[in-house]
Amino acid sequence: MKVVTFGKIGGGCVDGDSTILTKEHGNIVFQKLFEKIVGIFRHEVIVAVLPPGKLRVKSVNTENGEPSWKEVRCIWRIPVKGEVCKVELSNGNSLLTSRRHPFLVIKDSKLLYKKAYRLSKKDRLLNPLEGKASEVTKIFRTTVDTYFYDLTVDGYNNYVSSGIVIHNTGCTSVSFNTAVWLSKLYNKRIAFIEADFGRNSSEFLWDPLFLKAREESPGDYPTLREYLNGSAEPWEIAHVSSRYPEYKNIAFIPASQIFSSKKDLYKNYPSYEEKMRNLIKFLKSRCAVIIIDGPGGGGFTGMADYYLLLPVSDAFIPVLEPNKPTINATQPLIDLSTLLKIEYPAYIVNKVRRKDLKDIREITRPIRKSEAQPCFIVPYDENMEKSYRMGIPIAIQYPDSKACREIRRVAEFLMEAKTGSEAKRRVSLTPLINAILYGNAQIKTLIYQLKEKLVSKGRVDDEISEELKEIEKLLKAIESP
């Protein structure tokens, strides 16, 4: 198994003018909160791990709607350039948000998460501050070139922003720690491609000083962006750090925001695809394993980045959390890998607490291809947070911790597993991208295939209809000027 894409499910962020309800600072604008807690930085991406008791925000139990104060583990600042959603609310507030950011919606007396791009007028969003719902009065697309912000919150994994409840972001480092274990165990060259184009969180964990140096002198530290745009060669973007001895075998390829919209990706896709294939060819001749750290995905419109990554992969391994929304959002990525004849050898459930264990097999049943398929369960482990707080991979700082032992098993599996896809397959998505971009008859075939897959999975008619409507909405948006 040579090239493995790890797919993270979930993710999103909001603009700096959104307000956050905190115990320590009251209702405060997100940008001011960040500057008060972290400071003013010029670096592109900042993720700060906070010590216990530093910051608490109002969070909501999705089972009963009860609010309480929860600790913030991380605070993020991410550069965003391109298309986002603006959501206007009946409580008079509005916020700019990434298209995939989940909002807590009241539907049939239940609380459910719904991604921003799927919101519609009259959707009722939980407003715990006023004890009632706030309706969406208007939602539309716009473009920005600014910083967005997010939190990682303990417990319920959500927080109150601008009077409503939105999901937080995760802080998984499974893929990079897998690379570190591969380097430690087998003493072979490992390539790690950071393809989370928005966050660069693996780069922060790998070498924060590199991130700072690249911000100050970007021309001296080319990334995947420069390579795909034709201003750098493969050997110029494969960086090696001397920070730890365990890094000596890791060639790290950093990412930056490459395209401002999916339409931009589609228009340049043939060129990007060819360059990605050439990059993988270059790395394969030099590395035992290539790990691609995919962005937070899920849902049909959240897969655009994976159109570049999966066609050059031999295997796809999703990293998800033990809840139904993220597990359901995994299915489109699995379907895409199946379409491309890419192996789906295992899946990883991350941040699993003891109370989650009894339900793991049941809630992951929809994405299991067989009862024998390997499932790696990475337990919730405070040592993961401690190591991140110190800016050190857990595979180096706490190699014997519970979470790290399971990540080691993932590394051993990757080195030992075999796949038959390397020799027989190199499928191109260019015809599909052209179909989406130019609206030809292949779109109908794609929708038909998706419908057949949904039926085969036993999904109910209402869910099928909703998914197809979202695809049609996406296609109309792409075709519009």
N, C-alpha and C positions, 0 to 999 in steps of 0.2 A: 504494500500500500504506500504509494509514493507521495501523492498530493492529496491532502485532507483539508476540507473546509469545515471549520467549526462555525455553526450558525447560532448566534444569540437571538433570542426572541424577546421583543419588547423594546422600550426606549422612547425618549422624546424629551422636550424641553419647552420653556416658555420665555417670553421676552423680559428684559430687565425692568420694565415699568409695571409688571404684575406685582401685586402685593402678597405677602406671606404672613400668616398669623403665627407669631412666636410667643413663647412664654416670657422670654428675656427682654425682647425689644418691642412687643406689641405688634400691631399691624404695620409692617414695614415694606417699602419697595424692595424688590428682589436685588437690584443692583447695589443699593445702599447696604442691604444686609450682607452681601458678598464682600463689599469693601470694608465693612466694619469687622467682619469675622476673619477675613483672609488678608485683605490689603488690596492695593492697586498694582496689578501686574501687566506687563506688556506681552507676556507669552500667549500664544494662540489658545492653548487649552490648559485649563487649570482644574485639577480635582484635588480638593483638600480633605483629608481624613481628620475628623474632629475628635477631640478627647471626650470621654464620657462627661455629661453634665454641661457641656459647652453651649448646646443649642437644642431646644425642644420646640416642636411645632404641633399644631392641632391636627390630629389624624382621626380617621373614622373607621369603626368596626363595620365591615360590609355585611355582616350577618344581621345586625340589628340597627345600624345607623347611629350608634352611640359615639360621640366624640370624646377624645381624651388626648393628653399630652404625650408625645412620643419623641425619643431621642433621634437626632440627626447624626448619621454616621459619616456622610460625605456631602460636600457642596461642590457643584460643578459650574464652570463657565466654558461655553463652547462657541466658537465662531460659526455663524450661520450666514450663508450667502445663497440666495435663491428663493424658491417658492415655499410659502408657509400658509397657514390658515389664520384668519382673524375671526374670532368668535365674539359676538355681541350678545349681552345678556339682559334679561328683564329687570335685574337689580341695578342696572345703570353701569355696570362694569363691562369691560372688554379686555381681551388678551390676545396676543399673537402667540401661536404655538406651532410646533412642528406637526406635520400632517399625521404622524403616527401616535401622538401623545394621547393616552387613554383618559377619558373623563368618566366620572361616576354618574350614571344615569338611573333615574327611577322608572321602571317599566313593570306594569302589572304588580305594583306593590313590592317589587324586588329591586335590589341594587345590583346593577351590572356595569361593567366597563365597556365604553364605546370609543373607538379611536376618533380623533378630531375630524378626519376626512369623511367619516361616516355620519357625523352629526347632521341634523336637519332642523329646520324651524319647528318650534313647538316641543322639541325634546326637553324633558324636564330633568334638570341637573340638581343634585343634592346641595342644599344651602344650609349647613348645620348652624351657622351663626344666627340666622333668622328663624330657624325651625320650620322652614318650608322650602318648596322647590323654586329654582330660578329657571325660567324658560330661555331657550336660545331664540333670539329675535332675528338674528342675521348671521350668516356665515359665508365667507367668500375667500378666494385666494388672493394673495398679494406677494410681492417680492421684497426681500430685505437684504441688508449687508451690515450685520451688527453682531453683538454677542447675545446668546440665549443662556438661560440658567436652569439648574435642576438640583434636586436633593436625593439622597438615599436615606430612607427613613426606616427605623426599626419597627417591628410589629406588623402593622396593617399595610405598610408599603404605600401610603398615600399621604397627602397633606392638603390643607386648605389654601387656595390661591385665588385672589379676587372674589372671595365669597363662596366659591364652589370647591368640590373635592376632585383632585386629579391624581393620577398614579405617579409614583416616583420612578427614578431610574435605578437600574441594578449596577453592580460594581464587580462583575465577574472577572476573574483572572485565570479561569480554568485553562484556556488555550495556551497562554504564555507559560504558565507553570508546567504544562505538559511538555512544552518545548525544552524547558530547563531540565526536567527529568530525563528526557531523551538524550540530552547532551551529557548529563551526569552518568547515566547507566551504560551508554553504548559508545561514548567517546567518538562519535561520528558527527560530521558537519550537518547541522539542522538549519533550514531556512525558515524564517518566520516573517510572513507578509502581513503587516497590519493593514487590513482593508476596511476598518471601521472609519469611514472617511470623515465622520463628524467629530468623534471624541478623542481619538489618539490616546486612549487610556492605557493601552499596552505599552506605548512608548514612554508614558509617564512612569510606569512600573519598571520598565527596562533600564532607562537611564534619564532621570530628570534633567541632568546637566546638558545632555544632548539636546533635549527639547528646548532648553533655554538658549543654547548656542545657535540652534537652527533659527529661532525667532530673531536673534540679533544679527545673524549673517546667513540668510536663507540660501544665497548662491553657493555657499560652501558645503551645504548639506542637502543635496537633491533627494527628492522623495518619489514615490510612485506617480504623483501628479506630473512631475517634470519628465519622467520617463514616458508616460502615456501621451504627453503633449509634444514629445519629440526633442526635448532639450537636454536629455541625459541618457546615458547608456546603462545597460543592466548592471555592469560591474561598479558603476558610480553610485548606485542607490542601495547596494548591499553593505550595510555598515556593521562593524564589529566593535564591541565595547570591552574595555579592560577593567570595568567596574568590579567584577567578580571573576575568579578563576573559572567558574561554571559557565561563563559567557563565551569562553574562547572558541567554542564550536558553534556558536549561534550567529548566523548572518541575519541581521535585522533590517527589514525593508519598511521604512515608515511611510505613512500615508498623509495626505492632505485632502482638502475638499477639491474634488476633480471637476465635477460638473454642477451647475447651478439648478438644474431641473432634469426630470426624466426625459423631457423632449431633447435636451442637449445631449444626454447619453445616447438616445436612440439615433440621433443624426450622426454622431461620431462613432457609433458602435462598431462598424466593420474595421475601422482603424484601431480602436481600442482592443478589440478581440484579437486581432493579429499580433499586436504588441504583447498582450498578456500571454499568448501562446509562445511567443519568442522568449519572453522572460522565464516562463516555466521550463522551456527547453534548456536555457542557459543554466538554471538552477539545478535541474535534474542531473546534469552531467557532473555536478560538484557536491550534491547533498544527498544524504540517505533518505531524509524525509522533509517534505515541505508542508508547513502548516499555514493555512490562510485563516486569519481571524476576521470572520465576517461581521457586518454591522447588525444592529438590532433590526430584525425583520418581522415578518408576520403579516398576513393579509395580502391580498393580491397586489395592491399598490405599494406595499412595503418591500417588494421583492426586487425592485429595479437594480440595485447594486449587485444582487446575486446573478443577474443576467451576464455579468462580466466574470464572476468568480466560479460558478458551478461548471461551465463548459470546459474549464481547464483543470478540473478536479477529478480525482479517481474515486473519492469517497466524500460523503456528506454526513457529519455528525452534529445534530442539533443539541444545544445547551439550553435547557429550559428550567423553569421553576415549578414547584409542585402545586399548580393551580390550573383550573380549567381554561381561563382565557389565554394563557401563554401556550398551553398544550394544543388548544384549538388553532391558534395562530401558526403553529408549526406545520400543519398539514399542507398548505400551499407550497412550502419549500420542499417538502418530501415529494409532492407531486411533480414539481419541476425537476428534481433530481432523477425521478423515475422516467420522466419524459426524455431526459438526456442520457439515460442508461448508465447512471452513476450509482455506485454502490451506496447503500444506506445500512452500514454494518452494525451500528449501535446508536444509542442515545444517552445523554447525560442529564440527570435531574440534579440541579444545584440548590444549595441552601435548604436542605431538607432537615426539618426538625422532627423530633421523636413522634409528635402527634400526627405528622404527615405520613409516616411509614405504612400504616395499615391501609391507606388509600392509594398508594403509589401504583400498584399493579392495575387497579381498576381505572383510575383517571387517565393512565397512559395507554389504555387498551386501544383507543382509536388510532394511535400512531404506531403501534407495534405491528411489524410485518409477520411475526410468529412468536409463539410463547418462548421459543429458545433464543430469541434475539437478545444479545447482551445489553443490559441496562446498568449504567454506573451511577450510583447514588452518592453524591458528595454531600456530607452532612453540614448543617450550619455549624461553624466552628469559629469561636472568638479569635483563635490564632490567625485566621485569614484576615480579620480586621486589624489585628495588631501588626501583622507583617505589612499590610497595606499602609497603615499609619506610619510605619517606619520607612516606607518606600522600598521594601525588600520583598522579592518573591517568596511565598511561603515554602517553596521547594528548597530554598536556601536557608531561611530563618527557622522554620519549624518542620523539618522533613519527616518527623515521626508523628505529627499531629493527625487527627482523624481525617480531616479533609484531604490532607496531603497524601496520605496513604492511598486514598481512592484515586486521586489524580495520578499517582504513580502507576496504578493498575491500568489507567487509560493509556499511559505512555507505553507500557509493556504490551498492551493489546495492539497498538498501532504498529509496533515494530514486528510483532509476530504474525499479524493478520495478513492474509493474502487476498488479492482481488483480481478477478479475471477481466476487469474493464480496461486495464491500461492498454493492452494490445488491440482489442477489438473495437474501441470506440474513440472517436473524436467528433462529436456532434456539434454543429454550429447553430447558434440561435439567430444568425443573421436573417434567415427567411421569416422567422417569427417577429423580429424587431421591425422588419420592413412591413410586415402585415399590420402591426400596431401603428406604425408611423404613417403609412399611406392608406390604411383603411381598406385593404383589398379583401377578397373573399375568404382568405385564410382566417380572418377574425371569427367568422361563423363556425369554422371547423374547431378553432380553439375553444369557443364557448360550448360547443356541443361536447367536446372531449371532457371539459371540466364538469359539465352537467352529468355525464356518464359516471365520472369518478365520484361525484357527490352521491349519486344514487347507489353506487356500489358500496359506499361507506355507510349506507343506512341513514343518511341525513334526511330530515323531514322536509316536506315541500316548501314550507315557509322559509327555511334556511337556504334552500337552493335558490328560491326566487330572490332573496335578499342579496346573495352573492352575485348572481347574474346581473342584478340591477347595478351593483357597485362596479362591475366590469364595464357595463354599458356607459355608466357615468364617466368612468376613467377614459374610455375611448373617445367620448365626445369632447372631454377636456383636452385630450392630446390633439384632436383634429382642429380644435379652435385655434385661431391665431394668437 
